[in-house]
């Protein structure tokens, strides 16, 4: 491929379309461009040369690799572009220039970052994802969305600041900024970059921005947000920190802790936000396997396949809940139920997404997750494997069962609404097709799960792996059946946490409530005692200054009498001796 198109980072195309959409008043032209742009971008990366720098530049003496495609960036970039296409179709019924423009620009920033070959270019688009995505939360127009968007932006900017600081240390140490794997967190800048990526990936105790913001975004905005930010961080970890042991345990904890919050959460979009944490944990855990700086081929394939499938089926679940919110005005489980009667197609698509995320055989999650589980088992991490197994059961409970059950079945809420608009159903239908198409056995070579495995970074290792073995199928089905049985029994016995309005406290309570309360209390106390304390401070410091001045000033006590004259004479004598010794030694 030659000419200008061969040097065009497809993310730039999406960004340009997004900025142009802000000024296009004609709705169908604007939305047509947001659909056409991802399609053109997919064609561009499909014919791009691999493992070569397609576009470079220089700024401030730094070589910038603006466009580079390899096997790892390709699968993430393709997933992002498919998500951008589905999102544009899903938003077809709306007429919102800001939302249309920022959605496609946000996707473009993630794609451009994925295909960047140096850390400075990555940083630029890393920050652009934060700036463009915040509008998808703000656009909801509520007071809660405004405050959530400000917290979201602050956290994302913090991630960028840490990344930039780490980049500075890396440049000072290496002399260039080409993206390469760190072999140790003790390398200059490595820890700062690690924390910056961890914030974006929503590591434990750094995760609350996700549950705080995504459920408060617009109907379309939550769908768009679910695809890019955390998976861009996953890509960056796979690129820069493969094989780091810390990621194994961080990822394992990420898979487990959201299960407990999701079980008791009433807002179903927030349940999906916790589930997103859980799924990213599987990817992070897989990236950590193997040798530091190299990783494990099977595990990296698992992380990449999981990210690809997750972008689609998580988007599908957010789409189904978005359709429910669009028609009913709520996603609170306590206010829903019985919607299968009036939204049958949305129900079916939601169930497909639920079965995919739960890793039922014949669905995409099974083909992807089995790679990671096998890699963890082969590496001998028994405790981690058991944690992932528990987390898999938890996924089925809160995303595979709870989401469709309480939204569409459960108690009949009496709500009788219209089915979702056709464009929403079309986007959900296409996502459902992908979930099934990449999960079925490869009866025809090159199709089914083999199509996905052909895209993975380590193709030969992927094609040698067979997910549809008897032990894989039996292990997964036993887990799924037991999880379903547990849910039914808990519901029958009345032990399942009831769906009722309330606030689930998470670790953000420490700074949003306790920390804010302490700051407010400190401010109130200072208003009352501050003036008096300030007066006492200035009075004491004034007296101390007067004492010092009375003692050491030219007219002070030490300047009077023979002591001062004697000190001056002896100082002159000592200085003379020093000068004499210096002259002798240098001569």
C-alpha positions as CSV (number, residue, x, y, z in Angstrom):
1,X,0.0,0.0,0.0
2,X,1.5,3.3,-1.1
3,X,0.6,7.0,-0.9
4,X,-0.9,9.2,1.7
5,X,-3.4,6.6,2.9
6,X,-0.6,4.2,3.9
7,X,0.6,6.8,6.4
8,X,-2.8,7.8,7.8
9,X,-3.3,6.6,11.4
10,X,-7.0,5.6,11.2
11,X,-7.5,7.1,14.7
12,X,-6.8,10.6,13.2
13,X,-9.6,10.0,10.7
14,X,-12.1,9.4,13.5
15,X,-10.9,12.4,15.4
16,X,-11.3,14.6,12.4
17,X,-14.8,13.3,11.8
18,X,-15.6,13.8,15.4
19,X,-14.5,17.5,15.4
20,X,-16.3,18.1,12.1
21,X,-19.5,16.6,13.5
22,X,-19.6,19.3,16.1
23,X,-20.3,21.8,13.3
24,X,-22.5,19.7,11.1
25,X,-26.2,20.6,11.7
26,X,-27.6,18.1,9.2
27,X,-28.3,15.1,11.4
28,X,-28.2,12.3,8.9
29,X,-25.1,13.5,7.2
30,X,-23.3,13.8,10.5
31,X,-24.4,10.4,11.7
32,X,-23.6,8.9,8.3
33,X,-20.0,10.1,8.6
34,X,-19.7,8.6,12.1
35,X,-20.8,5.2,10.7
36,X,-18.6,5.5,7.5
37,X,-15.4,6.5,9.4
38,X,-14.9,3.3,11.3
39,X,-15.6,1.2,8.2
40,X,-12.9,3.1,6.3
41,X,-10.6,2.8,9.2
42,X,-11.0,-1.0,9.4
43,X,-10.1,-1.2,5.7
44,X,-7.0,1.0,6.3
45,X,-5.6,-1.2,9.0
46,X,-6.5,-4.4,7.2
47,X,-4.1,-3.5,4.3
48,X,-1.5,-1.7,6.4
49,X,2.1,-3.2,6.5
50,X,3.0,-4.8,9.8
51,X,6.0,-4.3,12.1
52,X,7.2,-1.2,10.3
53,X,7.0,2.5,11.2
54,X,4.5,3.8,8.7
55,X,4.7,7.5,9.8
56,X,7.4,9.2,11.9
57,X,8.1,12.8,12.9
58,X,10.3,14.8,15.2
59,X,9.4,17.3,17.9
60,X,11.8,18.9,20.4
61,X,14.5,16.5,19.3
62,X,12.3,13.5,20.1
63,X,11.6,10.9,17.4
64,X,7.8,10.3,17.3
65,X,6.4,7.1,15.8
66,X,3.0,8.3,14.8
67,X,1.7,5.1,13.1
68,X,2.8,1.5,13.6
69,X,0.8,-1.7,13.2
70,X,1.7,-5.1,14.6
71,X,-0.2,-8.1,15.7
72,X,-1.0,-6.8,19.2
73,X,-2.1,-3.4,18.2
74,X,-4.1,-4.8,15.3
75,X,-6.5,-6.8,17.4
76,X,-7.1,-4.0,19.9
77,X,-7.5,-1.5,17.1
78,X,-9.9,-3.7,15.3
79,X,-12.0,-4.2,18.4
80,X,-12.1,-0.4,19.0
81,X,-13.2,0.3,15.5
82,X,-15.9,-2.4,15.6
83,X,-17.2,-0.9,18.9
84,X,-17.1,2.6,17.3
85,X,-19.2,1.3,14.4
86,X,-21.8,-0.4,16.7
87,X,-21.9,2.7,18.9
88,X,-22.6,5.0,15.9
89,X,-25.5,2.7,14.8
90,X,-26.8,2.6,18.3
91,X,-26.9,6.4,18.5
92,X,-28.7,6.8,15.2
93,X,-32.0,7.8,16.8
94,X,-30.6,10.7,18.7
95,X,-29.9,14.2,17.4
96,X,-27.0,15.4,19.5
97,X,-24.0,17.0,17.8
98,X,-21.8,17.1,20.9
99,X,-22.5,13.5,21.8
100,X,-22.0,12.3,18.2
101,X,-18.8,14.2,17.8
102,X,-17.2,13.3,21.1
103,X,-18.1,9.7,20.8
104,X,-16.3,9.2,17.5
105,X,-13.4,11.4,18.6
106,X,-13.0,9.4,21.8
107,X,-12.9,6.2,19.8
108,X,-10.4,7.8,17.5
109,X,-8.1,8.9,20.3
110,X,-8.1,5.3,21.6
111,X,-7.3,3.9,18.2
112,X,-4.6,6.5,17.6
113,X,-3.0,5.7,20.9
114,X,-3.1,2.0,20.1
115,X,-1.2,2.5,16.8
116,X,1.4,4.9,18.3
117,X,4.9,3.6,18.5
118,X,6.4,6.0,21.0
119,X,5.4,7.0,24.6
120,X,5.0,10.7,23.8
121,X,2.4,10.1,21.1
122,X,0.7,7.6,23.4
123,X,0.5,10.3,26.1
124,X,-1.1,12.9,23.7
125,X,-3.9,10.6,22.7
126,X,-4.1,9.1,26.3
127,X,-5.0,12.6,27.4
128,X,-7.4,13.1,24.5
129,X,-9.4,10.1,25.5
130,X,-10.0,11.8,28.9
131,X,-11.0,15.1,27.4
132,X,-13.4,13.7,24.8
133,X,-15.0,11.1,27.1
134,X,-15.9,13.5,29.9
135,X,-18.6,15.1,27.7
136,X,-20.4,11.8,27.5
137,X,-21.0,12.0,31.2
138,X,-21.7,15.8,31.3
139,X,-24.2,15.4,28.5
140,X,-26.6,13.6,30.8
141,X,-27.4,17.1,32.2
142,X,-28.0,16.1,35.8
143,X,-26.3,17.5,38.9
144,X,-25.0,14.0,39.8
145,X,-23.5,13.6,36.3
146,X,-21.8,17.0,36.6
147,X,-20.0,16.2,39.8
148,X,-19.2,12.7,38.6
149,X,-17.7,14.1,35.4
150,X,-15.5,16.5,37.4
151,X,-14.2,13.6,39.5
152,X,-13.7,11.5,36.5
153,X,-11.8,14.2,34.7
154,X,-9.6,14.8,37.7
155,X,-8.7,11.1,38.0
156,X,-7.9,10.8,34.3
157,X,-5.8,13.9,34.3
158,X,-3.9,12.5,37.3
159,X,-3.2,9.4,35.3
160,X,-1.8,11.6,32.5
161,X,0.4,13.6,34.8
162,X,1.9,10.5,36.3
163,X,2.4,9.0,32.8
164,X,4.2,12.2,31.6
165,X,6.4,12.2,34.7
166,X,7.3,8.6,34.0
167,X,8.0,9.4,30.4
168,X,10.5,12.1,31.5
169,X,12.5,9.6,33.6
170,X,12.4,7.0,30.7
171,X,13.7,9.5,28.2
172,X,16.5,10.6,30.6
173,X,17.5,7.0,31.1
174,X,17.1,5.5,27.6
175,X,17.6,8.5,25.4
176,X,14.5,7.7,23.3
177,X,10.8,7.1,23.8
178,X,10.0,4.1,21.6
179,X,7.5,1.8,23.4
180,X,9.2,-1.3,24.7
181,X,8.6,-3.6,27.6
182,X,10.0,-2.8,31.1
183,X,11.9,-5.7,32.7
184,X,11.7,-4.3,36.2
185,X,9.6,-1.8,38.1
186,X,12.9,-0.4,39.4
187,X,13.8,1.0,36.0
188,X,13.7,4.8,35.9
189,X,10.1,5.9,35.4
190,X,8.6,2.4,35.3
191,X,6.7,2.7,38.6
192,X,5.1,6.0,37.6
193,X,4.0,4.6,34.3
194,X,2.7,1.5,36.0
195,X,0.6,3.5,38.4
196,X,-0.7,5.8,35.6
197,X,-1.8,2.7,33.6
198,X,-3.3,1.2,36.8
199,X,-5.5,4.2,37.3
200,X,-6.9,3.9,33.8
201,X,-7.3,0.2,34.2
202,X,-9.3,0.8,37.5
203,X,-7.0,-1.2,39.8
204,X,-8.4,-2.0,43.3
205,X,-8.8,1.2,45.3
206,X,-8.2,3.2,42.1
207,X,-11.4,1.9,40.5
208,X,-14.2,4.1,42.0
209,X,-14.1,6.6,39.1
210,X,-15.6,3.9,36.9
211,X,-18.6,3.0,39.1
212,X,-19.1,6.7,39.9
213,X,-19.2,7.9,36.3
214,X,-20.4,5.3,33.9
215,X,-23.9,4.8,35.3
216,X,-24.5,8.5,35.3
217,X,-23.6,9.0,31.6
218,X,-26.2,9.3,28.9
219,X,-27.8,6.2,27.4
220,X,-25.4,6.2,24.5
221,X,-22.5,7.6,26.6
222,X,-22.3,4.6,28.9
223,X,-22.1,2.2,25.9
224,X,-19.3,4.2,24.4
225,X,-17.4,4.5,27.7
226,X,-17.5,0.8,28.3
227,X,-15.4,0.1,25.2
228,X,-12.3,2.2,25.3
229,X,-10.6,3.6,28.4
230,X,-10.0,0.4,30.5
231,X,-9.1,-1.6,27.4
232,X,-6.6,1.0,26.2
233,X,-4.9,0.5,29.6
234,X,-5.0,-3.2,29.1
235,X,-3.3,-2.8,25.8
236,X,-0.6,-0.5,27.3
237,X,0.1,-3.1,30.1
238,X,0.4,-5.9,27.5
239,X,2.8,-3.7,25.6
240,X,5.0,-2.4,28.4
241,X,4.6,-4.7,31.4
242,X,4.1,-8.3,30.2
243,X,5.3,-11.0,32.7
244,X,5.3,-8.8,35.8
245,X,4.3,-10.9,38.7
246,X,2.5,-8.1,40.5
247,X,-0.1,-8.0,37.8
248,X,-1.1,-11.7,38.4
249,X,-2.2,-10.9,42.0
250,X,-3.6,-7.5,41.2
251,X,-5.7,-9.0,38.4
252,X,-6.8,-11.9,40.6
253,X,-8.1,-9.5,43.2
254,X,-9.8,-7.4,40.5
255,X,-11.8,-10.4,39.4
256,X,-13.0,-11.2,42.9
257,X,-13.8,-8.1,44.8
258,X,-16.4,-6.6,42.4
259,X,-18.6,-9.7,42.8
260,X,-19.6,-8.8,46.3
261,X,-20.6,-5.2,45.3
262,X,-22.4,-6.3,42.2
263,X,-24.6,-8.8,44.1
264,X,-26.1,-6.1,46.4
265,X,-26.1,-3.2,43.9
266,X,-29.6,-2.1,42.7
267,X,-28.6,0.0,39.7
268,X,-28.1,-2.5,36.9
269,X,-25.8,-0.2,34.9
270,X,-23.6,0.1,38.0
271,X,-23.7,-3.7,38.3
272,X,-22.3,-3.8,34.8
273,X,-19.6,-1.2,35.8
274,X,-18.5,-3.6,38.6
275,X,-18.6,-6.4,36.2
276,X,-16.3,-4.4,33.9
277,X,-13.7,-4.3,36.8
278,X,-14.1,-8.1,37.1
279,X,-13.5,-8.8,33.4
280,X,-10.5,-6.4,33.2
281,X,-9.0,-8.4,36.1
282,X,-8.9,-11.5,34.0
283,X,-6.9,-9.7,31.3
284,X,-4.5,-8.1,33.8
285,X,-3.8,-11.4,35.5
286,X,-3.1,-13.0,32.1
287,X,-0.6,-10.2,31.2
288,X,1.3,-10.8,34.4
289,X,2.1,-14.5,33.6
290,X,5.5,-15.5,32.2
291,X,8.9,-13.7,32.2
292,X,9.1,-10.0,33.0
293,X,9.4,-8.0,29.8
294,X,8.4,-11.0,27.7
295,X,5.2,-12.6,29.1
296,X,3.6,-15.8,28.2
297,X,2.4,-16.4,24.7
298,X,-0.8,-18.4,25.7
299,X,-1.7,-15.9,28.4
300,X,-1.1,-12.8,26.2
301,X,-3.3,-14.4,23.6
302,X,-5.9,-14.9,26.3
303,X,-5.7,-11.3,27.4
304,X,-6.1,-10.1,23.8
305,X,-8.9,-12.4,22.9
306,X,-10.7,-11.6,26.2
307,X,-10.3,-7.9,25.5
308,X,-11.7,-8.3,22.0
309,X,-14.7,-10.3,23.1
310,X,-15.3,-8.2,26.2
311,X,-15.5,-5.0,24.2
312,X,-18.4,-6.5,22.2
313,X,-20.4,-8.4,24.8
314,X,-20.0,-5.7,27.5
315,X,-21.1,-3.2,25.0
316,X,-24.1,-5.4,24.2
317,X,-25.1,-5.6,27.8
318,X,-24.8,-1.8,28.2
319,X,-26.8,-1.4,25.0
320,X,-29.6,-3.6,26.4
321,X,-29.7,-1.7,29.7
322,X,-29.5,1.6,27.7
323,X,-32.6,0.5,25.8
324,X,-34.4,-0.2,29.1
325,X,-33.4,3.2,30.4
326,X,-34.5,4.9,27.2
327,X,-37.9,3.3,27.4
328,X,-38.6,3.1,31.1
329,X,-36.5,5.9,32.5
330,X,-34.7,3.7,35.0
331,X,-32.3,0.8,35.4
332,X,-33.0,0.2,39.1
333,X,-33.7,-3.5,39.6
334,X,-36.3,-2.8,42.3
335,X,-38.4,-0.8,39.7
336,X,-38.1,-3.3,36.8
337,X,-39.3,-6.7,35.8
338,X,-41.6,-8.3,33.3
339,X,-40.2,-6.3,30.4
340,X,-39.8,-9.5,28.3
341,X,-43.5,-9.0,27.4
342,X,-43.0,-5.6,25.7
343,X,-39.3,-5.7,24.8
344,X,-38.7,-9.3,23.6
345,X,-35.9,-8.6,21.1
346,X,-34.0,-6.6,23.7
347,X,-34.5,-9.5,26.1
348,X,-33.0,-12.0,23.7
349,X,-30.0,-9.8,22.9
350,X,-29.4,-9.2,26.6
351,X,-29.4,-13.0,27.2
352,X,-26.9,-13.5,24.4
353,X,-24.6,-10.9,26.0
354,X,-25.2,-12.6,29.4
355,X,-24.3,-16.0,28.1
356,X,-21.2,-14.6,26.4
357,X,-19.8,-12.9,29.5
358,X,-20.6,-16.0,31.5
359,X,-18.5,-18.1,29.1
360,X,-21.1,-20.6,28.1
361,X,-19.8,-23.0,25.4
362,X,-20.7,-21.8,21.9
363,X,-20.4,-18.1,22.9
364,X,-17.4,-15.8,22.6
365,X,-16.5,-15.7,26.3
366,X,-15.8,-19.4,26.4
367,X,-13.3,-19.3,23.5
368,X,-11.5,-16.3,25.1
369,X,-11.5,-17.1,28.8
370,X,-10.4,-20.7,28.4
371,X,-7.0,-19.4,27.1
372,X,-6.3,-17.5,30.3
373,X,-7.6,-20.2,32.6
374,X,-5.3,-22.8,30.8
375,X,-2.3,-20.4,31.0
376,X,-2.8,-19.9,34.8
377,X,-3.1,-23.6,35.3
378,X,0.0,-24.4,33.3
379,X,2.0,-21.8,35.2
380,X,1.1,-23.6,38.5
381,X,-0.7,-20.7,40.2
382,X,-3.3,-22.8,42.0
383,X,-4.6,-20.1,44.3
384,X,-5.0,-17.7,41.5
385,X,-6.7,-20.3,39.4
386,X,-9.2,-20.9,42.2
387,X,-9.8,-17.2,42.5
388,X,-10.5,-16.9,38.8
389,X,-12.8,-19.9,39.1
390,X,-14.8,-18.2,41.9
391,X,-14.9,-15.0,39.9
392,X,-16.2,-16.9,36.9
393,X,-19.1,-18.1,39.0
394,X,-19.6,-14.6,40.3
395,X,-19.8,-13.3,36.7
396,X,-22.6,-15.7,35.9
397,X,-24.4,-14.6,39.0
398,X,-24.3,-10.9,38.6
399,X,-24.1,-10.4,34.9
400,X,-25.3,-13.7,33.5
401,X,-28.4,-14.1,35.7
402,X,-29.0,-10.9,37.7
403,X,-29.0,-8.4,34.8
404,X,-31.6,-10.3,32.5
405,X,-33.6,-11.7,35.4
406,X,-34.3,-8.5,37.3
407,X,-34.7,-6.4,34.2
408,X,-36.9,-8.6,32.1
409,X,-38.3,-11.4,34.3
410,X,-38.5,-11.4,38.2
411,X,-41.5,-9.7,39.6
412,X,-43.8,-7.9,37.1
413,X,-43.3,-4.2,37.5
414,X,-46.4,-3.5,35.4
415,X,-44.4,-1.4,32.9
416,X,-45.6,-1.8,29.3
417,X,-43.4,0.1,27.0
418,X,-42.4,0.1,23.3
419,X,-39.6,-2.1,22.0
420,X,-36.3,-0.3,21.6
421,X,-35.8,1.8,18.4
422,X,-34.8,-0.2,15.3
423,X,-31.3,1.2,15.2
424,X,-30.7,0.1,18.8
425,X,-32.0,-3.4,17.9
426,X,-29.7,-3.5,14.8
427,X,-26.6,-2.6,16.9
428,X,-27.5,-5.2,19.5
429,X,-28.2,-7.7,16.8
430,X,-24.8,-7.2,15.2
431,X,-23.1,-7.4,18.5
432,X,-25.0,-10.6,19.3
433,X,-23.9,-12.1,15.9
434,X,-20.2,-11.4,16.8
435,X,-20.7,-13.0,20.2
436,X,-21.9,-16.2,18.7
437,X,-19.8,-16.2,15.5
438,X,-16.5,-16.2,17.3
439,X,-17.6,-18.7,19.9
440,X,-18.7,-21.6,17.8
441,X,-16.4,-24.5,16.8
442,X,-14.5,-24.1,13.6
443,X,-16.5,-26.5,11.5
444,X,-15.3,-24.7,8.5
445,X,-11.6,-23.9,8.8
446,X,-10.9,-20.2,9.4
447,X,-14.4,-19.5,10.8
448,X,-15.8,-19.7,14.3
449,X,-13.3,-19.3,17.1
450,X,-10.4,-19.9,14.6
451,X,-11.2,-16.5,13.0
452,X,-10.5,-14.9,16.4
453,X,-7.5,-17.0,17.1
454,X,-6.0,-16.0,13.7
455,X,-6.0,-12.4,14.9
456,X,-4.1,-13.0,18.1
457,X,-0.5,-11.8,18.7
458,X,0.9,-15.3,18.8
459,X,-1.0,-16.9,16.0
460,X,0.8,-20.3,15.9
461,X,0.3,-20.9,19.6
462,X,-3.3,-19.8,19.3
463,X,-4.1,-22.1,16.4
464,X,-2.5,-25.0,18.3
465,X,-4.9,-24.5,21.2
466,X,-8.3,-26.2,21.2
467,X,-11.0,-24.8,23.5
468,X,-13.6,-27.4,22.7
469,X,-12.0,-30.3,24.6
470,X,-14.1,-32.5,26.9
471,X,-12.4,-31.3,30.1
472,X,-12.8,-27.6,29.2
473,X,-16.5,-28.1,28.4
474,X,-17.3,-30.3,31.5
475,X,-15.4,-28.0,33.9
476,X,-17.2,-24.9,32.6
477,X,-20.6,-26.5,32.5
478,X,-20.2,-27.8,36.0
479,X,-19.3,-24.4,37.2
480,X,-22.2,-22.7,35.4
481,X,-24.8,-25.3,36.5
482,X,-23.7,-25.0,40.2
483,X,-23.8,-21.2,40.0
484,X,-27.3,-21.3,38.6
485,X,-28.4,-23.9,41.2
486,X,-27.0,-21.6,43.9
487,X,-28.9,-18.6,42.6
488,X,-32.2,-20.6,42.5
489,X,-31.7,-22.0,46.0
490,X,-30.9,-18.6,47.5
491,X,-34.0,-17.1,45.8
492,X,-36.2,-19.9,47.0
493,X,-34.9,-19.7,50.6
494,X,-35.1,-15.9,50.6
495,X,-31.4,-15.6,51.3
496,X,-30.5,-13.7,48.1
497,X,-29.9,-10.0,48.8
498,X,-33.1,-8.1,48.1
499,X,-33.2,-5.5,45.3
500,X,-34.1,-2.3,47.1
501,X,-33.1,1.4,46.8
502,X,-30.0,2.3,48.7
503,X,-26.3,3.3,48.4
504,X,-23.6,0.7,48.3
505,X,-20.5,2.0,50.2
506,X,-17.2,1.5,48.4
507,X,-13.7,2.6,49.1
508,X,-14.4,6.0,47.6
509,X,-16.4,6.7,50.8
510,X,-13.1,7.4,52.5
511,X,-12.4,10.5,50.5
512,X,-15.9,11.4,49.2
513,X,-17.6,11.3,52.6
514,X,-15.1,10.8,55.5
515,X,-12.3,12.8,53.8
516,X,-14.7,15.6,52.6
517,X,-16.3,15.7,56.1
518,X,-12.9,16.0,57.8
519,X,-12.0,18.8,55.4
520,X,-15.3,20.6,56.0
521,X,-15.0,20.2,59.8
522,X,-11.4,21.5,59.7
523,X,-12.6,24.5,57.7
524,X,-15.4,25.3,60.2
525,X,-13.0,25.0,63.1
526,X,-10.5,27.2,61.5
527,X,-13.1,29.9,60.8
528,X,-13.8,30.0,64.5
529,X,-10.3,29.7,66.0
530,X,-8.2,30.8,63.1
531,X,-8.3,34.6,63.7
532,X,-7.3,34.2,67.4
533,X,-4.5,31.7,66.5
534,X,-3.2,34.0,63.8
535,X,-3.1,36.9,66.2
536,X,-1.2,34.8,68.8
537,X,1.2,33.6,66.1
538,X,2.0,37.1,64.8
539,X,2.4,38.4,68.4
540,X,4.9,35.7,69.3
541,X,6.9,36.0,66.1
542,X,6.9,39.8,66.5
543,X,8.4,39.5,70.0
544,X,11.0,37.0,68.8
545,X,12.0,39.3,66.0
546,X,12.4,42.3,68.4
547,X,14.6,40.1,70.7
548,X,16.8,39.0,67.8
549,X,17.1,42.6,66.6
550,X,18.0,43.9,70.1
551,X,20.8,41.3,70.3
552,X,22.3,41.0,66.8
553,X,21.7,44.3,65.0
554,X,24.6,46.8,64.5
555,X,23.2,48.7,67.5
556,X,22.5,45.6,69.5
557,X,24.1,44.3,72.7
558,X,26.7,42.2,71.0
559,X,27.9,45.3,69.0
560,X,28.7,47.2,72.2
561,X,31.9,47.1,74.3
562,X,35.3,45.4,73.8
563,X,33.9,42.0,72.9
564,X,32.7,43.2,69.5
565,X,36.1,44.9,68.8
566,X,38.0,41.8,69.9
567,X,36.0,39.5,67.7
568,X,36.6,41.8,64.7
569,X,40.4,41.8,65.3
570,X,40.6,38.0,65.7
571,X,38.4,37.5,62.5
572,X,40.8,39.6,60.5
573,X,43.8,37.7,61.9
574,X,42.3,34.3,61.0
575,X,41.4,35.4,57.5
576,X,44.9,36.6,57.0
577,X,46.3,33.2,58.1
578,X,44.0,31.5,55.7
579,X,45.1,33.6,52.8
580,X,48.8,33.1,53.7
581,X,48.4,29.3,53.8
582,X,46.6,29.3,50.5
583,X,49.4,31.3,48.9
584,X,52.1,29.0,50.3
585,X,50.4,25.7,49.2
586,X,49.6,27.0,45.7
587,X,53.1,28.4,45.2
